[in-house]
Amino acid sequence: MSDGYNRNREGILFQYVDKVLVMSRYDIIIVGGGISGLFSALILGKHGKKVLLLEEREFLGGNCNSYMVDGFQVDTGPHAVTGLVNGPTRRIIDEYLDYTPIFLDYGTYHLRTPDGLVNVPANITEFVGFDLIPRRDRLALSQAITKAITLSAFGIDTTSQSVHDFLPKNLSTHTLEFVNAVCHFLSGRDMKKTSVHRVLAGSNFMSEPLDDKKNGSKLTEHVTDRISKLSRLATNKVSESQGYPRGGLKTLLNAVLYSMPPNVEIQTNHKVKRITTLDGRAIGVETDEESFESSIVVHSGFAKELPEMVNELPAGYVSDLRRIDQTKSLTVWLGLKEEIPEFNYIGSEIWFREQPYWAMPISNYTPGLAPRGKQLIGFTFVMNEKRTLKTEKNKAMDTITRAIPRIEQFIEMEHCQTTIPEKAAVTIDGYIAENRTPIKNLYIVGTDADRRSMGITRAAYSTLHMIQEMKNDGNLKEERIV
Ligand SMILES: Cc1cc2nc3c(=O)[nH]c(=O)nc-3n(C[C@H](O)[C@H](O)[C@H](O)COP(=O)(O)OP(=O)(O)OC[C@H]3O[C@@H](n4cnc5c(N)ncnc54)[C@H](O)[C@@H]3O)c2cc1C
């Protein structure tokens, strides 16, 4: 081996520096301390690995955090944590957290109209009576949903079929605005870029397999599962599996940090610039000031940035990573000086005309997120990156005041966040990475390394799958030892 590196019989890297043997202090280095990096550190730590996690920012959590602004506790965007009955986050909570956050019933999804709120249709029966879009369009859309579920029940792949091409033609502009708003929130892009599968899975019309990334192992089980999901056409069982963490989003982060075993070391304000490799294997990472060695590296930052961080990546893989599509969002948090009847509900609302938003009055869940008697609402918009931030903020405020005209007189706090909610948007032609990379022992984890579900659930799916890959590679033993 070159560069003074050697490997002992167990595969652990060591180096002779001035004839003194230096063993690497860590088994695994994790780049990035968002929820997927932290879930990974937690699980690997509990399996007995010596882990170093490096986060470039001052705070951990990435998009999963909360902080104070003028007496209001805002989250990094409005959040509904999903899959709480039997999803991957539930599995991580049950198997690895020493302290379980309390999730409050999520409530109801609403549509905001100029005349007030209406419930989002949760099943076909409600959808047929949903008079915000013309009757003719409702019938056409119900038939399209039934057809899509039936196709997927029989294993027909709808992942590369766009919603735009699947829908009947001649729908009204109003209906198209509604469908586009739904697509934006499920994939980050409009209906031309959103797949039929994404809409079915994102709206819980179809479940996604917990263990098998490739959608079901045995065809019979697969079909039975999908057919049972047809029952969703008549009932709504979504709400019980969704929740908002009591005390705000940071409660989930705090529970993960509290459960972290002592063999996990975390350093913030450390941006990893390079992932070092030797003969096609990961051997460590470098920041501007320091280098750290380990025989396994997990990247939970942006997979898209790997070509700038790793030397030995094959050209085909680099061009795949360049196809990763991302959407930016703008969240406007408004602190109101009093609670107003327009937000007298638990859950969230969608405005779908011209510029869609998704909003949550989070202070209705749990006291303390707003000062007593006041109210806190987060409004998230998909950003148009061709426009300036200032233009986008002004446009967002115009939309909010058009949707809720009285709101202006109650605003005492305004705070904006620009974020990338998912590291890879699930579009029909975008790339989603695998957990394994062409570099041996370099893994990717997070929302750009799994296409199942969304957000925290997607990060959890990705983490569990990466752990399984490490076991398959002989890099991790089955049993948890801490
Ligand atoms: C407005 C908004 C609303 C959302 N709503 C929901 C919702 O309702 N439900 C839901 O489940 N999810 C929701 N999400 C998404 C969810 O928050 C994210 O999908 C999830 O938190 C992503 O976690 P992650 O760890 O994969 O990525 P990130 O949170 O992006 O974490 C990546 C971390 O890596 C660090 N990093 C990157 N590069 C480096 C480097 N080179 N060196 C060191 N550190 C590095 C970053 O600083 C960051 O901390 C929402 C997100 C937003 C923004």
The ligand as a MOL file (V3000), in Angstrom:
LIG
                    3D

  0  0  0     0  0            999 V3000
M  V30 BEGIN CTAB
M  V30 COUNTS 53 58 0 0 0
M  V30 BEGIN ATOM
M  V30 1 C -40.1200 23.3200 4.9390 0
M  V30 2 C -39.9570 21.8680 5.2130 0
M  V30 3 C -41.0530 21.0930 5.5320 0
M  V30 4 C -40.8910 19.7130 5.7540 0
M  V30 5 N -41.9710 18.9690 6.1020 0
M  V30 6 C -41.8040 17.6820 6.4490 0
M  V30 7 C -42.8710 16.9150 6.9640 0
M  V30 8 O -43.9770 17.3740 7.0990 0
M  V30 9 N -42.6270 15.6190 7.3040 0
M  V30 10 C -41.4010 15.0620 7.1780 0
M  V30 11 O -41.2210 13.8830 7.5280 0
M  V30 12 N -40.3710 15.7640 6.6850 0
M  V30 13 C -40.5560 17.0490 6.3070 0
M  V30 14 N -39.5000 17.7810 5.8360 0
M  V30 15 C -38.2790 17.0850 5.4210 0
M  V30 16 C -37.3750 16.6280 6.5450 0
M  V30 17 O -37.1460 17.6480 7.4410 0
M  V30 18 C -36.0640 16.2060 5.8720 0
M  V30 19 O -36.3260 15.2900 4.8280 0
M  V30 20 C -35.0990 15.5190 6.8020 0
M  V30 21 O -34.9420 16.2870 7.9780 0
M  V30 22 C -33.7920 15.3530 6.0070 0
M  V30 23 O -32.8320 14.7920 6.8160 0
M  V30 24 P -31.3730 14.4660 6.2490 0
M  V30 25 O -30.5500 14.0960 7.3930 0
M  V30 26 O -31.4960 13.4670 5.1500 0
M  V30 27 O -30.8530 15.7980 5.5580 0
M  V30 28 P -30.4740 17.2900 6.1720 0
M  V30 29 O -31.4690 17.6410 7.1990 0
M  V30 30 O -30.3440 18.0970 4.9560 0
M  V30 31 O -29.0940 17.0200 6.8830 0
M  V30 32 C -27.8590 17.0450 6.2300 0
M  V30 33 C -26.8340 17.5550 7.2320 0
M  V30 34 O -25.5320 17.3660 6.6950 0
M  V30 35 C -24.7560 18.5240 6.9450 0
M  V30 36 N -23.6900 18.5490 5.9300 0
M  V30 37 C -23.8370 18.6140 4.5800 0
M  V30 38 N -22.6520 18.5760 3.9690 0
M  V30 39 C -21.7140 18.4830 4.9580 0
M  V30 40 C -20.3010 18.4050 4.9460 0
M  V30 41 N -19.6070 18.4200 3.8080 0
M  V30 42 N -19.6570 18.3180 6.1330 0
M  V30 43 C -20.3430 18.2790 7.3070 0
M  V30 44 N -21.6860 18.3740 7.3650 0
M  V30 45 C -22.3740 18.4570 6.2010 0
M  V30 46 C -25.7610 19.6570 6.8340 0
M  V30 47 O -25.3020 20.8420 7.4590 0
M  V30 48 C -26.9810 19.0410 7.5110 0
M  V30 49 O -26.9930 19.2640 8.8980 0
M  V30 50 C -39.6280 19.1430 5.6360 0
M  V30 51 C -38.5090 19.9270 5.3680 0
M  V30 52 C -38.6650 21.2860 5.1530 0
M  V30 53 C -37.4600 22.1230 4.8830 0
M  V30 END ATOM
M  V30 BEGIN BOND
M  V30 1 1 1 2
M  V30 2 1 2 3
M  V30 3 2 2 52
M  V30 4 2 3 4
M  V30 5 1 4 5
M  V30 6 1 4 50
M  V30 7 2 5 6
M  V30 8 1 6 7
M  V30 9 1 6 13
M  V30 10 2 7 8
M  V30 11 1 7 9
M  V30 12 1 9 10
M  V30 13 2 10 11
M  V30 14 1 10 12
M  V30 15 2 12 13
M  V30 16 1 13 14
M  V30 17 1 14 15
M  V30 18 1 14 50
M  V30 19 1 15 16
M  V30 20 1 16 17
M  V30 21 1 16 18
M  V30 22 1 18 19
M  V30 23 1 18 20
M  V30 24 1 20 21
M  V30 25 1 20 22
M  V30 26 1 22 23
M  V30 27 1 23 24
M  V30 28 2 24 25
M  V30 29 1 24 26
M  V30 30 1 24 27
M  V30 31 1 27 28
M  V30 32 2 28 29
M  V30 33 1 28 30
M  V30 34 1 28 31
M  V30 35 1 31 32
M  V30 36 1 32 33
M  V30 37 1 33 34
M  V30 38 1 33 48
M  V30 39 1 34 35
M  V30 40 1 35 36
M  V30 41 1 35 46
M  V30 42 1 36 37
M  V30 43 1 36 45
M  V30 44 2 37 38
M  V30 45 1 38 39
M  V30 46 1 39 40
M  V30 47 2 39 45
M  V30 48 1 40 41
M  V30 49 2 40 42
M  V30 50 1 42 43
M  V30 51 2 43 44
M  V30 52 1 44 45
M  V30 53 1 46 47
M  V30 54 1 46 48
M  V30 55 1 48 49
M  V30 56 2 50 51
M  V30 57 1 51 52
M  V30 58 1 52 53
M  V30 END BOND
M  V30 END CTAB
M  END
